[in-house]
Amino acid sequence: MEAMKNLTITVEDGVLEWARVEAARRGTSVSRMVGDFMAEMQRREDAYERAYLAWRTDERTWQAPQAAVIGEKTVARNAGAKRAAGARTSRTGAAA
């Protein structure tokens, strides 16, 4: 187990009273409750940072293809071009 350090904090009287009651309800001390809260915040921040870095280094692009609006219809430009190219290829018999 790591060495524990003391921490002095300043809180309003009402907050301290709530913390004492809450700690008693949980069967722990205010000190332990604050320490557990800080450790949980550290775990969440570390997990968020790892997920963010994984996302930033992901080489895949997650952007949807550009779409053109024609009248009231939305047409994906890339999909239409691919279908047209496929139709030309199937008519000529050339491989894609």
mmCIF file as gemmi writes it, N, C-alpha and C atoms, coordinates in Angstrom:
data_model
loop_
_atom_site.group_PDB
_atom_site.id
_atom_site.type_symbol
_atom_site.label_atom_id
_atom_site.label_alt_id
_atom_site.label_comp_id
_atom_site.label_asym_id
_atom_site.label_entity_id
_atom_site.label_seq_id
_atom_site.pdbx_PDB_ins_code
_atom_site.Cartn_x
_atom_site.Cartn_y
_atom_site.Cartn_z
_atom_site.occupancy
_atom_site.B_iso_or_equiv
_atom_site.pdbx_formal_charge
_atom_site.auth_seq_id
_atom_site.auth_asym_id
_atom_site.pdbx_PDB_model_num
ATOM 1 N N . MET Axp A 1 ? 0.846 -1.184 0 1 0 ? 1 A 1
ATOM 2 C CA . MET Axp A 1 ? 0 0 0 1 0 ? 1 A 1
ATOM 3 C C . MET Axp A 1 ? 0.885 1.239 0 1 0 ? 1 A 1
ATOM 4 N N . GLU Axp A 2 ? 0.447 2.236 -0.769 1 0 ? 2 A 1
ATOM 5 C CA . GLU Axp A 2 ? 1.227 3.477 -0.861 1 0 ? 2 A 1
ATOM 6 C C . GLU Axp A 2 ? 1.137 4.276 0.43 1 0 ? 2 A 1
ATOM 7 N N . ALA Axp A 3 ? 2.159 5.118 0.644 1 0 ? 3 A 1
ATOM 8 C CA . ALA Axp A 3 ? 2.131 6.008 1.797 1 0 ? 3 A 1
ATOM 9 C C . ALA Axp A 3 ? 1.018 7.03 1.616 1 0 ? 3 A 1
ATOM 10 N N . MET Axp A 4 ? 0.302 7.293 2.668 1 0 ? 4 A 1
ATOM 11 C CA . MET Axp A 4 ? -0.812 8.241 2.611 1 0 ? 4 A 1
ATOM 12 C C . MET Axp A 4 ? -0.317 9.612 3.04 1 0 ? 4 A 1
ATOM 13 N N . LYS Axp A 5 ? -0.851 10.639 2.401 1 0 ? 5 A 1
ATOM 14 C CA . LYS Axp A 5 ? -0.504 12.017 2.729 1 0 ? 5 A 1
ATOM 15 C C . LYS Axp A 5 ? -1.729 12.723 3.287 1 0 ? 5 A 1
ATOM 16 N N . ASN Axp A 6 ? -1.496 13.69 4.151 1 0 ? 6 A 1
ATOM 17 C CA . ASN Axp A 6 ? -2.585 14.499 4.701 1 0 ? 6 A 1
ATOM 18 C C . ASN Axp A 6 ? -2.923 15.624 3.736 1 0 ? 6 A 1
ATOM 19 N N . LEU Axp A 7 ? -4.183 16.038 3.768 1 0 ? 7 A 1
ATOM 20 C CA . LEU Axp A 7 ? -4.666 17.12 2.933 1 0 ? 7 A 1
ATOM 21 C C . LEU Axp A 7 ? -5.575 17.986 3.776 1 0 ? 7 A 1
ATOM 22 N N . THR Axp A 8 ? -5.378 19.283 3.723 1 0 ? 8 A 1
ATOM 23 C CA . THR Axp A 8 ? -6.248 20.213 4.437 1 0 ? 8 A 1
ATOM 24 C C . THR Axp A 8 ? -7.116 20.912 3.401 1 0 ? 8 A 1
ATOM 25 N N . ILE Axp A 9 ? -8.424 20.875 3.629 1 0 ? 9 A 1
ATOM 26 C CA . ILE Axp A 9 ? -9.335 21.553 2.711 1 0 ? 9 A 1
ATOM 27 C C . ILE Axp A 9 ? -10.206 22.525 3.486 1 0 ? 9 A 1
ATOM 28 N N . THR Axp A 10 ? -10.753 23.492 2.792 1 0 ? 10 A 1
ATOM 29 C CA . THR Axp A 10 ? -11.648 24.47 3.391 1 0 ? 10 A 1
ATOM 30 C C . THR Axp A 10 ? -13.006 24.337 2.716 1 0 ? 10 A 1
ATOM 31 N N . VAL Axp A 11 ? -14.034 24.107 3.51 1 0 ? 11 A 1
ATOM 32 C CA . VAL Axp A 11 ? -15.393 23.985 2.988 1 0 ? 11 A 1
ATOM 33 C C . VAL Axp A 11 ? -16.34 24.777 3.878 1 0 ? 11 A 1
ATOM 34 N N . GLU Axp A 12 ? -17.504 25.059 3.341 1 0 ? 12 A 1
ATOM 35 C CA . GLU Axp A 12 ? -18.522 25.753 4.124 1 0 ? 12 A 1
ATOM 36 C C . GLU Axp A 12 ? -19.043 24.826 5.226 1 0 ? 12 A 1
ATOM 37 N N . ASP Axp A 13 ? -19.553 25.406 6.294 1 0 ? 13 A 1
ATOM 38 C CA . ASP Axp A 13 ? -20.057 24.625 7.421 1 0 ? 13 A 1
ATOM 39 C C . ASP Axp A 13 ? -21.131 23.635 6.983 1 0 ? 13 A 1
ATOM 40 N N . GLY Axp A 14 ? -22.042 24.063 6.14 1 0 ? 14 A 1
ATOM 41 C CA . GLY Axp A 14 ? -23.118 23.19 5.688 1 0 ? 14 A 1
ATOM 42 C C . GLY Axp A 14 ? -22.597 21.994 4.906 1 0 ? 14 A 1
ATOM 43 N N . VAL Axp A 15 ? -21.572 22.212 4.112 1 0 ? 15 A 1
ATOM 44 C CA . VAL Axp A 15 ? -20.982 21.133 3.331 1 0 ? 15 A 1
ATOM 45 C C . VAL Axp A 15 ? -20.306 20.13 4.264 1 0 ? 15 A 1
ATOM 46 N N . LEU Axp A 16 ? -19.593 20.619 5.243 1 0 ? 16 A 1
ATOM 47 C CA . LEU Axp A 16 ? -18.919 19.732 6.192 1 0 ? 16 A 1
ATOM 48 C C . LEU Axp A 16 ? -19.931 18.92 6.987 1 0 ? 16 A 1
ATOM 49 N N . GLU Axp A 17 ? -21.023 19.548 7.412 1 0 ? 17 A 1
ATOM 50 C CA . GLU Axp A 17 ? -22.059 18.82 8.153 1 0 ? 17 A 1
ATOM 51 C C . GLU Axp A 17 ? -22.654 17.724 7.282 1 0 ? 17 A 1
ATOM 52 N N . TRP Axp A 18 ? -22.949 18.045 6.016 1 0 ? 18 A 1
ATOM 53 C CA . TRP Axp A 18 ? -23.478 17.029 5.102 1 0 ? 18 A 1
ATOM 54 C C . TRP Axp A 18 ? -22.473 15.883 4.945 1 0 ? 18 A 1
ATOM 55 N N . ALA Axp A 19 ? -21.176 16.226 4.779 1 0 ? 19 A 1
ATOM 56 C CA . ALA Axp A 19 ? -20.144 15.208 4.587 1 0 ? 19 A 1
ATOM 57 C C . ALA Axp A 19 ? -20.047 14.285 5.812 1 0 ? 19 A 1
ATOM 58 N N . ARG Axp A 20 ? -20.166 14.846 7 1 0 ? 20 A 1
ATOM 59 C CA . ARG Axp A 20 ? -20.109 14.017 8.21 1 0 ? 20 A 1
ATOM 60 C C . ARG Axp A 20 ? -21.29 13.055 8.276 1 0 ? 20 A 1
ATOM 61 N N . VAL Axp A 21 ? -22.472 13.554 7.982 1 0 ? 21 A 1
ATOM 62 C CA . VAL Axp A 21 ? -23.672 12.707 8.012 1 0 ? 21 A 1
ATOM 63 C C . VAL Axp A 21 ? -23.571 11.631 6.933 1 0 ? 21 A 1
ATOM 64 N N . GLU Axp A 22 ? -23.157 12.024 5.726 1 0 ? 22 A 1
ATOM 65 C CA . GLU Axp A 22 ? -23.036 11.078 4.613 1 0 ? 22 A 1
ATOM 66 C C . GLU Axp A 22 ? -21.987 10.015 4.913 1 0 ? 22 A 1
ATOM 67 N N . ALA Axp A 23 ? -20.861 10.42 5.483 1 0 ? 23 A 1
ATOM 68 C CA . ALA Axp A 23 ? -19.814 9.453 5.826 1 0 ? 23 A 1
ATOM 69 C C . ALA Axp A 23 ? -20.326 8.464 6.877 1 0 ? 23 A 1
ATOM 70 N N . ALA Axp A 24 ? -21.047 8.96 7.868 1 0 ? 24 A 1
ATOM 71 C CA . ALA Axp A 24 ? -21.602 8.072 8.896 1 0 ? 24 A 1
ATOM 72 C C . ALA Axp A 24 ? -22.614 7.103 8.274 1 0 ? 24 A 1
ATOM 73 N N . ARG Axp A 25 ? -23.439 7.622 7.367 1 0 ? 25 A 1
ATOM 74 C CA . ARG Axp A 25 ? -24.424 6.767 6.703 1 0 ? 25 A 1
ATOM 75 C C . ARG Axp A 25 ? -23.75 5.647 5.916 1 0 ? 25 A 1
ATOM 76 N N . ARG Axp A 26 ? -22.59 5.963 5.326 1 0 ? 26 A 1
ATOM 77 C CA . ARG Axp A 26 ? -21.852 4.985 4.529 1 0 ? 26 A 1
ATOM 78 C C . ARG Axp A 26 ? -20.914 4.119 5.372 1 0 ? 26 A 1
ATOM 79 N N . GLY Axp A 27 ? -20.785 4.444 6.637 1 0 ? 27 A 1
ATOM 80 C CA . GLY Axp A 27 ? -19.913 3.662 7.512 1 0 ? 27 A 1
ATOM 81 C C . GLY Axp A 27 ? -18.437 3.924 7.249 1 0 ? 27 A 1
ATOM 82 N N . THR Axp A 28 ? -18.09 5.162 6.932 1 0 ? 28 A 1
ATOM 83 C CA . THR Axp A 28 ? -16.706 5.519 6.651 1 0 ? 28 A 1
ATOM 84 C C . THR Axp A 28 ? -16.408 6.884 7.26 1 0 ? 28 A 1
ATOM 85 N N . SER Axp A 29 ? -15.242 7.406 7.011 1 0 ? 29 A 1
ATOM 86 C CA . SER Axp A 29 ? -14.88 8.733 7.517 1 0 ? 29 A 1
ATOM 87 C C . SER Axp A 29 ? -14.964 9.757 6.38 1 0 ? 29 A 1
ATOM 88 N N . VAL Axp A 30 ? -15.033 11.012 6.756 1 0 ? 30 A 1
ATOM 89 C CA . VAL Axp A 30 ? -15.024 12.08 5.748 1 0 ? 30 A 1
ATOM 90 C C . VAL Axp A 30 ? -13.713 12.012 4.969 1 0 ? 30 A 1
ATOM 91 N N . SER Axp A 31 ? -12.622 11.761 5.671 1 0 ? 31 A 1
ATOM 92 C CA . SER Axp A 31 ? -11.322 11.679 5.012 1 0 ? 31 A 1
ATOM 93 C C . SER Axp A 31 ? -11.31 10.57 3.964 1 0 ? 31 A 1
ATOM 94 N N . ARG Axp A 32 ? -11.794 9.379 4.319 1 0 ? 32 A 1
ATOM 95 C CA . ARG Axp A 32 ? -11.832 8.251 3.388 1 0 ? 32 A 1
ATOM 96 C C . ARG Axp A 32 ? -12.768 8.557 2.22 1 0 ? 32 A 1
ATOM 97 N N . MET Axp A 33 ? -13.907 9.179 2.515 1 0 ? 33 A 1
ATOM 98 C CA . MET Axp A 33 ? -14.875 9.5 1.477 1 0 ? 33 A 1
ATOM 99 C C . MET Axp A 33 ? -14.279 10.484 0.46 1 0 ? 33 A 1
ATOM 100 N N . VAL Axp A 34 ? -13.582 11.502 0.938 1 0 ? 34 A 1
ATOM 101 C CA . VAL Axp A 34 ? -12.94 12.47 0.037 1 0 ? 34 A 1
ATOM 102 C C . VAL Axp A 34 ? -11.824 11.784 -0.758 1 0 ? 34 A 1
ATOM 103 N N . GLY Axp A 35 ? -11.03 10.959 -0.104 1 0 ? 35 A 1
ATOM 104 C CA . GLY Axp A 35 ? -9.963 10.235 -0.796 1 0 ? 35 A 1
ATOM 105 C C . GLY Axp A 35 ? -10.507 9.32 -1.882 1 0 ? 35 A 1
ATOM 106 N N . ASP Axp A 36 ? -11.598 8.587 -1.566 1 0 ? 36 A 1
ATOM 107 C CA . ASP Axp A 36 ? -12.227 7.708 -2.558 1 0 ? 36 A 1
ATOM 108 C C . ASP Axp A 36 ? -12.776 8.505 -3.733 1 0 ? 36 A 1
ATOM 109 N N . PHE Axp A 37 ? -13.376 9.659 -3.42 1 0 ? 37 A 1
ATOM 110 C CA . PHE Axp A 37 ? -13.91 10.521 -4.475 1 0 ? 37 A 1
ATOM 111 C C . PHE Axp A 37 ? -12.789 10.979 -5.405 1 0 ? 37 A 1
ATOM 112 N N . MET Axp A 38 ? -11.685 11.402 -4.842 1 0 ? 38 A 1
ATOM 113 C CA . MET Axp A 38 ? -10.556 11.877 -5.655 1 0 ? 38 A 1
ATOM 114 C C . MET Axp A 38 ? -9.956 10.745 -6.486 1 0 ? 38 A 1
ATOM 115 N N . ALA Axp A 39 ? -9.86 9.545 -5.91 1 0 ? 39 A 1
ATOM 116 C CA . ALA Axp A 39 ? -9.326 8.398 -6.649 1 0 ? 39 A 1
ATOM 117 C C . ALA Axp A 39 ? -10.241 8.04 -7.816 1 0 ? 39 A 1
ATOM 118 N N . GLU Axp A 40 ? -11.555 8.091 -7.594 1 0 ? 40 A 1
ATOM 119 C CA . GLU Axp A 40 ? -12.51 7.809 -8.679 1 0 ? 40 A 1
ATOM 120 C C . GLU Axp A 40 ? -12.395 8.846 -9.788 1 0 ? 40 A 1
ATOM 121 N N . MET Axp A 41 ? -12.243 10.107 -9.416 1 0 ? 41 A 1
ATOM 122 C CA . MET Axp A 41 ? -12.069 11.166 -10.424 1 0 ? 41 A 1
ATOM 123 C C . MET Axp A 41 ? -10.797 10.921 -11.236 1 0 ? 41 A 1
ATOM 124 N N . GLN Axp A 42 ? -9.734 10.492 -10.576 1 0 ? 42 A 1
ATOM 125 C CA . GLN Axp A 42 ? -8.486 10.194 -11.275 1 0 ? 42 A 1
ATOM 126 C C . GLN Axp A 42 ? -8.685 9.053 -12.261 1 0 ? 42 A 1
ATOM 127 N N . ARG Axp A 43 ? -9.367 7.995 -11.839 1 0 ? 43 A 1
ATOM 128 C CA . ARG Axp A 43 ? -9.62 6.857 -12.742 1 0 ? 43 A 1
ATOM 129 C C . ARG Axp A 43 ? -10.432 7.3 -13.96 1 0 ? 43 A 1
ATOM 130 N N . ARG Axp A 44 ? -11.453 8.102 -13.729 1 0 ? 44 A 1
ATOM 131 C CA . ARG Axp A 44 ? -12.286 8.569 -14.852 1 0 ? 44 A 1
ATOM 132 C C . ARG Axp A 44 ? -11.485 9.441 -15.812 1 0 ? 44 A 1
ATOM 133 N N . GLU Axp A 45 ? -10.696 10.338 -15.27 1 0 ? 45 A 1
ATOM 134 C CA . GLU Axp A 45 ? -9.885 11.216 -16.125 1 0 ? 45 A 1
ATOM 135 C C . GLU Axp A 45 ? -8.864 10.41 -16.919 1 0 ? 45 A 1
ATOM 136 N N . ASP Axp A 46 ? -8.237 9.436 -16.275 1 0 ? 46 A 1
ATOM 137 C CA . ASP Axp A 46 ? -7.259 8.592 -16.964 1 0 ? 46 A 1
ATOM 138 C C . ASP Axp A 46 ? -7.933 7.79 -18.078 1 0 ? 46 A 1
ATOM 139 N N . ALA Axp A 47 ? -9.114 7.237 -17.804 1 0 ? 47 A 1
ATOM 140 C CA . ALA Axp A 47 ? -9.837 6.466 -18.812 1 0 ? 47 A 1
ATOM 141 C C . ALA Axp A 47 ? -10.243 7.362 -19.977 1 0 ? 47 A 1
ATOM 142 N N . TYR Axp A 48 ? -10.688 8.576 -19.664 1 0 ? 48 A 1
ATOM 143 C CA . TYR Axp A 48 ? -11.073 9.52 -20.718 1 0 ? 48 A 1
ATOM 144 C C . TYR Axp A 48 ? -9.857 9.871 -21.567 1 0 ? 48 A 1
ATOM 145 N N . GLU Axp A 49 ? -8.749 10.154 -20.922 1 0 ? 49 A 1
ATOM 146 C CA . GLU Axp A 49 ? -7.523 10.521 -21.649 1 0 ? 49 A 1
ATOM 147 C C . GLU Axp A 49 ? -7.078 9.38 -22.563 1 0 ? 49 A 1
ATOM 148 N N . ARG Axp A 50 ? -7.128 8.141 -22.069 1 0 ? 50 A 1
ATOM 149 C CA . ARG Axp A 50 ? -6.75 6.991 -22.904 1 0 ? 50 A 1
ATOM 150 C C . ARG Axp A 50 ? -7.68 6.863 -24.108 1 0 ? 50 A 1
ATOM 151 N N . ALA Axp A 51 ? -8.985 7.021 -23.889 1 0 ? 51 A 1
ATOM 152 C CA . ALA Axp A 51 ? -9.945 6.92 -24.99 1 0 ? 51 A 1
ATOM 153 C C . ALA Axp A 51 ? -9.743 8.05 -25.991 1 0 ? 51 A 1
ATOM 154 N N . TYR Axp A 52 ? -9.485 9.243 -25.5 1 0 ? 52 A 1
ATOM 155 C CA . TYR Axp A 52 ? -9.271 10.387 -26.385 1 0 ? 52 A 1
ATOM 156 C C . TYR Axp A 52 ? -8.015 10.182 -27.234 1 0 ? 52 A 1
ATOM 157 N N . LEU Axp A 53 ? -6.945 9.74 -26.611 1 0 ? 53 A 1
ATOM 158 C CA . LEU Axp A 53 ? -5.712 9.508 -27.365 1 0 ? 53 A 1
ATOM 159 C C . LEU Axp A 53 ? -5.883 8.391 -28.383 1 0 ? 53 A 1
ATOM 160 N N . ALA Axp A 54 ? -6.635 7.348 -28.036 1 0 ? 54 A 1
ATOM 161 C CA . ALA Axp A 54 ? -6.895 6.27 -28.985 1 0 ? 54 A 1
ATOM 162 C C . ALA Axp A 54 ? -7.682 6.802 -30.174 1 0 ? 54 A 1
ATOM 163 N N . TRP Axp A 55 ? -8.657 7.659 -29.901 1 0 ? 55 A 1
ATOM 164 C CA . TRP Axp A 55 ? -9.451 8.249 -30.975 1 0 ? 55 A 1
ATOM 165 C C . TRP Axp A 55 ? -8.584 9.138 -31.862 1 0 ? 55 A 1
ATOM 166 N N . ARG Axp A 56 ? -7.725 9.959 -31.245 1 0 ? 56 A 1
ATOM 167 C CA . ARG Axp A 56 ? -6.883 10.888 -32.008 1 0 ? 56 A 1
ATOM 168 C C . ARG Axp A 56 ? -5.874 10.158 -32.886 1 0 ? 56 A 1
ATOM 169 N N . THR Axp A 57 ? -5.436 8.975 -32.479 1 0 ? 57 A 1
ATOM 170 C CA . THR Axp A 57 ? -4.43 8.254 -33.253 1 0 ? 57 A 1
ATOM 171 C C . THR Axp A 57 ? -5.047 7.242 -34.206 1 0 ? 57 A 1
ATOM 172 N N . ASP Axp A 58 ? -6.377 7.124 -34.203 1 0 ? 58 A 1
ATOM 173 C CA . ASP Axp A 58 ? -7.066 6.199 -35.105 1 0 ? 58 A 1
ATOM 174 C C . ASP Axp A 58 ? -6.959 6.749 -36.524 1 0 ? 58 A 1
ATOM 175 N N . GLU Axp A 59 ? -6.44 5.946 -37.448 1 0 ? 59 A 1
ATOM 176 C CA . GLU Axp A 59 ? -6.2 6.418 -38.806 1 0 ? 59 A 1
ATOM 177 C C . GLU Axp A 59 ? -7.446 6.376 -39.675 1 0 ? 59 A 1
ATOM 178 N N . ARG Axp A 60 ? -8.483 5.69 -39.246 1 0 ? 60 A 1
ATOM 179 C CA . ARG Axp A 60 ? -9.709 5.649 -40.032 1 0 ? 60 A 1
ATOM 180 C C . ARG Axp A 60 ? -10.381 7.005 -40.005 1 0 ? 60 A 1
ATOM 181 N N . THR Axp A 61 ? -11.093 7.33 -41.066 1 0 ? 61 A 1
ATOM 182 C CA . THR Axp A 61 ? -11.87 8.567 -41.075 1 0 ? 61 A 1
ATOM 183 C C . THR Axp A 61 ? -13.324 8.198 -40.85 1 0 ? 61 A 1
ATOM 184 N N . TRP Axp A 62 ? -13.986 8.981 -40.072 1 0 ? 62 A 1
ATOM 185 C CA . TRP Axp A 62 ? -15.373 8.696 -39.715 1 0 ? 62 A 1
ATOM 186 C C . TRP Axp A 62 ? -16.327 9.68 -40.373 1 0 ? 62 A 1
ATOM 187 N N . GLN Axp A 63 ? -15.9 10.361 -41.421 1 0 ? 63 A 1
ATOM 188 C CA . GLN Axp A 63 ? -16.756 11.331 -42.075 1 0 ? 63 A 1
ATOM 189 C C . GLN Axp A 63 ? -17.665 10.633 -43.075 1 0 ? 63 A 1
ATOM 190 N N . ALA Axp A 64 ? -18.914 11.044 -43.109 1 0 ? 64 A 1
ATOM 191 C CA . ALA Axp A 64 ? -19.859 10.508 -44.077 1 0 ? 64 A 1
ATOM 192 C C . ALA Axp A 64 ? -19.537 11.115 -45.44 1 0 ? 64 A 1
ATOM 193 N N . PRO Axp A 65 ? -19.867 10.414 -46.522 1 0 ? 65 A 1
ATOM 194 C CA . PRO Axp A 65 ? -19.63 10.987 -47.845 1 0 ? 65 A 1
ATOM 195 C C . PRO Axp A 65 ? -20.45 12.249 -48.021 1 0 ? 65 A 1
ATOM 196 N N . GLN Axp A 66 ? -19.953 13.154 -48.859 1 0 ? 66 A 1
ATOM 197 C CA . GLN Axp A 66 ? -20.674 14.391 -49.115 1 0 ? 66 A 1
ATOM 198 C C . GLN Axp A 66 ? -21.972 14.083 -49.822 1 0 ? 66 A 1
ATOM 199 N N . ALA Axp A 67 ? -22.986 14.851 -49.527 1 0 ? 67 A 1
ATOM 200 C CA . ALA Axp A 67 ? -24.291 14.627 -50.142 1 0 ? 67 A 1
ATOM 201 C C . ALA Axp A 67 ? -24.737 15.899 -50.85 1 0 ? 67 A 1
ATOM 202 N N . ALA Axp A 68 ? -25.436 15.737 -51.95 1 0 ? 68 A 1
ATOM 203 C CA . ALA Axp A 68 ? -25.996 16.863 -52.684 1 0 ? 68 A 1
ATOM 204 C C . ALA Axp A 68 ? -27.503 16.838 -52.49 1 0 ? 68 A 1
ATOM 205 N N . VAL Axp A 69 ? -28.096 17.996 -52.338 1 0 ? 69 A 1
ATOM 206 C CA . VAL Axp A 69 ? -29.539 18.084 -52.19 1 0 ? 69 A 1
ATOM 207 C C . VAL Axp A 69 ? -30.113 18.476 -53.537 1 0 ? 69 A 1
ATOM 208 N N . ILE Axp A 70 ? -30.957 17.613 -54.077 1 0 ? 70 A 1
ATOM 209 C CA . ILE Axp A 70 ? -31.608 17.859 -55.367 1 0 ? 70 A 1
ATOM 210 C C . ILE Axp A 70 ? -33.099 17.851 -55.103 1 0 ? 70 A 1
ATOM 211 N N . GLY Axp A 71 ? -33.704 19.004 -55.23 1 0 ? 71 A 1
ATOM 212 C CA . GLY Axp A 71 ? -35.128 19.105 -54.903 1 0 ? 71 A 1
ATOM 213 C C . GLY Axp A 71 ? -35.304 18.79 -53.441 1 0 ? 71 A 1
ATOM 214 N N . GLU Axp A 72 ? -36.098 17.776 -53.148 1 0 ? 72 A 1
ATOM 215 C CA . GLU Axp A 72 ? -36.298 17.367 -51.763 1 0 ? 72 A 1
ATOM 216 C C . GLU Axp A 72 ? -35.522 16.107 -51.436 1 0 ? 72 A 1
ATOM 217 N N . LYS Axp A 73 ? -34.776 15.576 -52.401 1 0 ? 73 A 1
ATOM 218 C CA . LYS Axp A 73 ? -34.02 14.345 -52.189 1 0 ? 73 A 1
ATOM 219 C C . LYS Axp A 73 ? -32.574 14.669 -51.848 1 0 ? 73 A 1
ATOM 220 N N . THR Axp A 74 ? -31.979 13.881 -50.97 1 0 ? 74 A 1
ATOM 221 C CA . THR Axp A 74 ? -30.562 13.996 -50.668 1 0 ? 74 A 1
ATOM 222 C C . THR Axp A 74 ? -29.875 12.81 -51.325 1 0 ? 74 A 1
ATOM 223 N N . VAL Axp A 75 ? -28.893 13.089 -52.172 1 0 ? 75 A 1
ATOM 224 C CA . VAL Axp A 75 ? -28.206 12.046 -52.919 1 0 ? 75 A 1
ATOM 225 C C . VAL Axp A 75 ? -26.751 12.039 -52.521 1 0 ? 75 A 1
ATOM 226 N N . ALA Axp A 76 ? -26.243 10.883 -52.123 1 0 ? 76 A 1
ATOM 227 C CA . ALA Axp A 76 ? -24.825 10.765 -51.791 1 0 ? 76 A 1
ATOM 228 C C . ALA Axp A 76 ? -24.04 10.76 -53.091 1 0 ? 76 A 1
ATOM 229 N N . ARG Axp A 77 ? -23.131 11.708 -53.257 1 0 ? 77 A 1
ATOM 230 C CA . ARG Axp A 77 ? -22.369 11.839 -54.495 1 0 ? 77 A 1
ATOM 231 C C . ARG Axp A 77 ? -21.483 10.63 -54.749 1 0 ? 77 A 1
ATOM 232 N N . ASN Axp A 78 ? -20.789 10.17 -53.734 1 0 ? 78 A 1
ATOM 233 C CA . ASN Axp A 78 ? -19.868 9.046 -53.915 1 0 ? 78 A 1
ATOM 234 C C . ASN Axp A 78 ? -20.616 7.763 -54.263 1 0 ? 78 A 1
ATOM 235 N N . ALA Axp A 79 ? -21.751 7.517 -53.629 1 0 ? 79 A 1
ATOM 236 C CA . ALA Axp A 79 ? -22.501 6.29 -53.888 1 0 ? 79 A 1
ATOM 237 C C . ALA Axp A 79 ? -23.003 6.267 -55.32 1 0 ? 79 A 1
ATOM 238 N N . GLY Axp A 80 ? -23.498 7.392 -55.823 1 0 ? 80 A 1
ATOM 239 C CA . GLY Axp A 80 ? -23.986 7.453 -57.194 1 0 ? 80 A 1
ATOM 240 C C . GLY Axp A 80 ? -22.879 7.218 -58.19 1 0 ? 80 A 1
ATOM 241 N N . ALA Axp A 81 ? -21.717 7.787 -57.939 1 0 ? 81 A 1
ATOM 242 C CA . ALA Axp A 81 ? -20.582 7.608 -58.843 1 0 ? 81 A 1
ATOM 243 C C . ALA Axp A 81 ? -20.131 6.152 -58.853 1 0 ? 81 A 1
ATOM 244 N N . LYS Axp A 82 ? -20.143 5.499 -57.7 1 0 ? 82 A 1
ATOM 245 C CA . LYS Axp A 82 ? -19.728 4.098 -57.615 1 0 ? 82 A 1
ATOM 246 C C . LYS Axp A 82 ? -20.721 3.201 -58.353 1 0 ? 82 A 1
ATOM 247 N N . ARG Axp A 83 ? -22.031 3.493 -58.203 1 0 ? 83 A 1
ATOM 248 C CA . ARG Axp A 83 ? -23.036 2.689 -58.896 1 0 ? 83 A 1
ATOM 249 C C . ARG Axp A 83 ? -22.891 2.858 -60.406 1 0 ? 83 A 1
ATOM 250 N N . ALA Axp A 84 ? -22.656 4.089 -60.861 1 0 ? 84 A 1
ATOM 251 C CA . ALA Axp A 84 ? -22.504 4.341 -62.295 1 0 ? 84 A 1
ATOM 252 C C . ALA Axp A 84 ? -21.277 3.613 -62.824 1 0 ? 84 A 1
ATOM 253 N N . ALA Axp A 85 ? -20.177 3.648 -62.088 1 0 ? 85 A 1
ATOM 254 C CA . ALA Axp A 85 ? -18.958 2.967 -62.518 1 0 ? 85 A 1
ATOM 255 C C . ALA Axp A 85 ? -19.189 1.459 -62.567 1 0 ? 85 A 1
ATOM 256 N N . GLY Axp A 86 ? -19.924 0.927 -61.609 1 0 ? 86 A 1
ATOM 257 C CA . GLY Axp A 86 ? -20.224 -0.495 -61.59 1 0 ? 86 A 1
ATOM 258 C C . GLY Axp A 86 ? -21.076 -0.905 -62.764 1 0 ? 86 A 1
ATOM 259 N N . ALA Axp A 87 ? -22.037 -0.05 -63.141 1 0 ? 87 A 1
ATOM 260 C CA . ALA Axp A 87 ? -22.902 -0.359 -64.284 1 0 ? 87 A 1
ATOM 261 C C . ALA Axp A 87 ? -22.099 -0.364 -65.567 1 0 ? 87 A 1
ATOM 262 N N . ARG Axp A 88 ? -21.17 0.589 -65.718 1 0 ? 88 A 1
ATOM 263 C CA . ARG Axp A 88 ? -20.326 0.63 -66.92 1 0 ? 88 A 1
ATOM 264 C C . ARG Axp A 88 ? -19.436 -0.601 -66.986 1 0 ? 88 A 1
ATOM 265 N N . THR Axp A 89 ? -18.89 -1.007 -65.836 1 0 ? 89 A 1
ATOM 266 C CA . THR Axp A 89 ? -17.989 -2.164 -65.788 1 0 ? 89 A 1
ATOM 267 C C . THR Axp A 89 ? -18.74 -3.443 -66.155 1 0 ? 89 A 1
ATOM 268 N N . SER Axp A 90 ? -19.962 -3.594 -65.647 1 0 ? 90 A 1
ATOM 269 C CA . SER Axp A 90 ? -20.704 -4.827 -65.926 1 0 ? 90 A 1
ATOM 270 C C . SER Axp A 90 ? -21.108 -4.908 -67.406 1 0 ? 90 A 1
ATOM 271 N N . ARG Axp A 91 ? -21.342 -3.749 -68.044 1 0 ? 91 A 1
ATOM 272 C CA . ARG Axp A 91 ? -21.694 -3.761 -69.46 1 0 ? 91 A 1
ATOM 273 C C . ARG Axp A 91 ? -20.505 -4.112 -70.34 1 0 ? 91 A 1
ATOM 274 N N . THR Axp A 92 ? -19.314 -3.641 -69.956 1 0 ? 92 A 1
ATOM 275 C CA . THR Axp A 92 ? -18.135 -3.88 -70.785 1 0 ? 92 A 1
ATOM 276 C C . THR Axp A 92 ? -17.464 -5.198 -70.451 1 0 ? 92 A 1
ATOM 277 N N . GLY Axp A 93 ? -17.789 -5.762 -69.292 1 0 ? 93 A 1
ATOM 278 C CA . GLY Axp A 93 ? -17.184 -7.025 -68.901 1 0 ? 93 A 1
ATOM 279 C C . GLY Axp A 93 ? -15.828 -6.869 -68.266 1 0 ? 93 A 1
ATOM 280 N N . ALA Axp A 94 ? -15.358 -5.634 -68.021 1 0 ? 94 A 1
ATOM 281 C CA . ALA Axp A 94 ? -14.04 -5.409 -67.405 1 0 ? 94 A 1
ATOM 282 C C . ALA Axp A 94 ? -14.147 -5.637 -65.903 1 0 ? 94 A 1
ATOM 283 N N . ALA Axp A 95 ? -13.05 -6.022 -65.319 1 0 ? 95 A 1
ATOM 284 C CA . ALA Axp A 95 ? -13.003 -6.263 -63.87 1 0 ? 95 A 1
ATOM 285 C C . ALA Axp A 95 ? -12.871 -4.94 -63.146 1 0 ? 95 A 1
ATOM 286 N N . ALA Axp A 96 ? -13.42 -4.848 -61.944 1 0 ? 96 A 1
ATOM 287 C CA . ALA Axp A 96 ? -13.354 -3.621 -61.164 1 0 ? 96 A 1
ATOM 288 C C . ALA Axp A 96 ? -12.039 -3.474 -60.499 1 0 ? 96 A 1
